[in-house]
Amino acid sequence: TCAQVLLTLDNLANRSQYLNARNTFTELLAYGVIPIVNENDTVAVQELRFGDNDTLSAQVAALVQADWLFLLTDVDCLYTGGER
């Protein structure tokens, strides 16, 4: 089972919203639910945006006190050989 979680930078900058988000993730994970996280673009104004999903994922990893954060990419020209 999975659940969509939409966040803005303000959700993590405001202490009460931060705690609510952390509690939500804690409960989702306790129930075995995989959170699918994305920035809430519909309400995030320019100055409150994460800017990219790498930054968002790092913030969420810190929020849930993750042991690991893996960032994977498939960007053209990043690799020069057969590393894929």
Contacts in CASP RR format, 6 or more apart in sequence:
PFRMAT RR
TARGET T0000
AUTHOR 0000-0000-0000
METHOD contacts of the structure
MODEL  1
TCAQVLLTLDNLANRSQYLNARNTFTELLAYGVIPIVNENDTVAVQELRF
GDNDTLSAQVAALVQADWLFLLTDVDCLYTGGER
1 31 0 8 1.000
1 32 0 8 1.000
1 33 0 8 1.000
1 34 0 8 1.000
2 33 0 8 1.000
2 34 0 8 1.000
2 35 0 8 1.000
2 36 0 8 1.000
3 28 0 8 1.000
3 33 0 8 1.000
3 34 0 8 1.000
3 35 0 8 1.000
3 36 0 8 1.000
4 35 0 8 1.000
4 36 0 8 1.000
4 38 0 8 1.000
5 21 0 8 1.000
5 24 0 8 1.000
5 25 0 8 1.000
5 28 0 8 1.000
5 35 0 8 1.000
5 36 0 8 1.000
5 37 0 8 1.000
5 38 0 8 1.000
6 37 0 8 1.000
6 38 0 8 1.000
6 39 0 8 1.000
6 40 0 8 1.000
7 21 0 8 1.000
7 37 0 8 1.000
7 38 0 8 1.000
7 39 0 8 1.000
7 40 0 8 1.000
7 56 0 8 1.000
7 59 0 8 1.000
7 60 0 8 1.000
8 39 0 8 1.000
8 40 0 8 1.000
8 43 0 8 1.000
8 44 0 8 1.000
8 48 0 8 1.000
8 49 0 8 1.000
8 50 0 8 1.000
9 44 0 8 1.000
9 48 0 8 1.000
9 49 0 8 1.000
9 50 0 8 1.000
9 59 0 8 1.000
10 17 0 8 1.000
10 44 0 8 1.000
10 48 0 8 1.000
11 17 0 8 1.000
11 18 0 8 1.000
11 20 0 8 1.000
11 21 0 8 1.000
11 40 0 8 1.000
12 18 0 8 1.000
12 21 0 8 1.000
12 59 0 8 1.000
12 63 0 8 1.000
18 63 0 8 1.000
21 63 0 8 1.000
22 63 0 8 1.000
22 64 0 8 1.000
25 35 0 8 1.000
25 60 0 8 1.000
25 63 0 8 1.000
25 64 0 8 1.000
26 64 0 8 1.000
28 34 0 8 1.000
28 35 0 8 1.000
29 35 0 8 1.000
29 64 0 8 1.000
37 56 0 8 1.000
37 57 0 8 1.000
37 60 0 8 1.000
38 53 0 8 1.000
38 56 0 8 1.000
39 49 0 8 1.000
39 50 0 8 1.000
39 51 0 8 1.000
39 53 0 8 1.000
39 56 0 8 1.000
41 49 0 8 1.000
44 50 0 8 1.000
50 56 0 8 1.000
50 59 0 8 1.000
54 71 0 8 1.000
57 69 0 8 1.000
57 71 0 8 1.000
58 69 0 8 1.000
60 66 0 8 1.000
61 68 0 8 1.000
61 69 0 8 1.000
74 84 0 8 1.000
END
